[in-house]
Amino acid sequence: MPSRTITVDSASWDVYPSGRITQYDRDEFALVFVRGTGTDREVRVTRYSPQGARSREQSLAEMSEAELRRLFEFSQPSFTSPEAGYAP
């Protein structure tokens, strides 16, 4: 699965497309932001409507770092999201 890395407030976050498919198949995708490992791992999730490609992987590849940072600002903690299994 392709990934990207962005920096937000001096912290490095890996960004992955979610594997979860919603009823909006190609009109809405989720991104998972991950920072750290093990018990220090933090996961955040956001959904977005792609403006270009209708493939999760290609849509992620087409986004600029600024667009990813903007989506990060709207992301929610993992315990609020089925994409992250509602895990803390």
C-alpha positions in Angstrom: 0.0 0.0 0.0 1.5 3.4 -0.9 2.2 5.9 1.8 3.3 9.5 2.1 5.0 11.3 5.0 4.2 14.8 6.1 5.4 17.0 8.9 3.0 18.8 11.2 4.2 20.9 14.1 7.7 19.3 13.9 6.2 15.8 14.1 6.5 13.3 11.2 3.3 11.5 10.2 2.9 8.6 7.8 -0.2 8.8 5.6 -2.0 5.8 4.2 -5.2 5.3 2.3 -7.7 3.3 4.4 -8.6 -0.1 3.2 -12.2 0.4 4.3 -14.7 0.9 1.6 -17.8 2.9 2.3 -21.1 3.0 0.4 -19.7 5.9 -1.5 -17.2 3.6 -3.2 -15.3 6.1 -5.4 -16.7 9.4 -4.1 -15.3 9.3 -0.6 -12.0 7.9 0.8 -10.4 7.8 4.2 -6.8 8.6 5.1 -5.0 7.2 8.1 -2.3 9.4 9.8 0.2 7.4 12.0 2.9 8.8 14.2 5.2 6.7 16.4 5.3 3.0 17.2 4.1 0.6 19.9 2.4 2.1 22.9 3.5 5.6 21.8 1.7 5.2 18.4 -0.9 7.8 17.6 -3.5 7.3 14.8 -5.8 9.9 13.3 -8.4 9.4 10.5 -10.1 11.7 8.1 -12.4 11.3 5.0 -12.3 13.3 1.8 -13.8 13.5 -1.6 -11.1 13.1 -4.3 -10.9 16.0 -6.8 -9.0 14.1 -9.5 -8.4 10.3 -9.7 -11.0 8.0 -8.3 -8.5 5.5 -7.0 -7.5 5.7 -3.4 -3.8 5.2 -4.1 -3.6 7.6 -7.1 -5.7 10.2 -5.3 -3.2 10.1 -2.4 -0.2 10.4 -4.8 -1.8 13.4 -6.5 -2.3 15.4 -3.3 0.2 18.1 -2.4 1.7 18.2 1.1 -0.3 21.3 1.9 -3.5 19.5 1.0 -2.5 16.6 3.2 -1.7 19.0 6.1 -5.2 20.6 5.7 -6.9 17.2 5.8 -4.8 16.4 8.9 -6.3 19.5 10.6 -9.7 17.9 10.2 -8.7 14.4 11.3 -10.1 12.7 14.3 -8.6 10.4 16.9 -8.6 6.7 16.1 -11.2 5.8 18.8 -13.8 7.7 16.8 -13.3 5.8 13.6 -14.3 2.4 12.2 -11.3 2.7 9.8 -9.0 2.4 12.9 -11.2 -0.2 14.6 -12.2 2.4 17.3 -8.9 1.6 19.0 -7.3 4.2 21.3 
